[in-house]
Amino acid sequence: MSFNTFGKLFRFTTWGESHGPAIGCIVDGCPPNINIDEKDIQLELDKRKPGQSKFTTQRKEDDKVQILSGVFEGKTTGTPISLIIYNKDMRSKDYGKIKDKFRPGHADFTYFKKYGIRDYRGGGRSSARETASRVAAGAIAKLVLQKKLGKKFKVIGAVTQLGILGCDTSQWNDKIISKNPFFCPDKSMIKLWEKYLLGVRKSGSSCGAIIEVRARGIPVGLGAPIYSKLDSDIASAFMSINAVKGVNVGAGMNSAQLSGEQNSDEISSKNNKLKFNSNNAGGILGGISSGQEIIASFAVKPTSSILTTRKTINKFGKNTTISVKGRHDPCVGIRAVPVGEAMMNCVLLDHYLMNQAQCG
C-alpha cells in the first residue's frame, strides 16, 4: 500500500492496523531545538482517545505514546521522530462472524477488490484508529508553531452540527468546547444534543457531524499558488480523514448563494492598521493566508457500523445481510475534532517552513 506519507517539508508517515500490536508514525522535517515531552503529545491524544463518555465507542485504549527517536535531553534534534502507541483493548472476535461480508459504507469492498486481501478486524488500515498517529504528529507541529508564531497562535476545532441539529457559531466560546463531550462551542445546545444522540444510539443507528477548525495568529503569506494553495492543502488534509465527505473554506458552498457585494471582504486602513469587514474567504485569498482567522470545516458521514440489519454481499459475490455488533461511535464526528486540529497544525507548519525557505 503506497501513499502513507503526508506533507512536503514537514512530513509524517503513519503505520499500523486497528487490531495489530501497535500503531505509530515517523515525523520528518521537524526543526531542531524545539522543547518536546511525551506529556505534550499525550495532552492531544487524550482528547481523541475512545471510551471517555457514553457518546463514543467503549473500546478502552490509553493511547499512551512513546518517543523512540529524534529527541535528546528534551529537545528535537532535527532527525526523524519515531512515535509508537500500543493497542491493548482489541476484540477481534467481534468481527469473526462477518469476516467474509462487506460492511456497507466501509472500505471493505474496495480494499478487497484492489489488494485481493484485507484485514477484517476493525477494518485494519482503513480504521479510524490510524488517526491517533496523526494527532501525535499534529501535537509536534503545534509545539513548533507555538515557538515560531508566539502566543497569538491558536488552532481550535468544534462540532458545529450534530446530525440534523446545528448550533449558533456566533455564540462560539473556546472555553465551553473542552467542557462538554461533544466539543460543542454553543452552551445552549449541549443538553439538546445529549438527548438527540442518546436517542440515535438507543435505536442502533448513527448520525453525522460538521466540524469547524479555526486558526488564529497566522501571518500573511502562507501558501504557494498555483498547485500548493494553502486552502487546497487544508482541504486535502481534511478529506484524508476517515469518513469525511466534504470540506468548506470560509463561506464555502454557501458563497454560491451570495452576491458579489455580499461575498467581497472589503478592506480598509486606519492608523496604518489593516481591517477586513468580513471573512467569507476564510482567511485565505488566492491560496495565500491574508492574516485573518483561517476558518475551514468538514462534514463527517454517519458511522457505517450500525446494529440495523442492512443488505450486502460477501467476498464470493453472494447476497446476504449484515448487522455490525461490537463497540462503535454513534457519531464518529465527535472524535474527529482533535484530528481536524492536528491536520490543520501539520498543514500550517508545512507552509510556514516552505514560506521561510523561499521568502525568509
Disulfide bonds with the S-S distance in Angstrom:
none
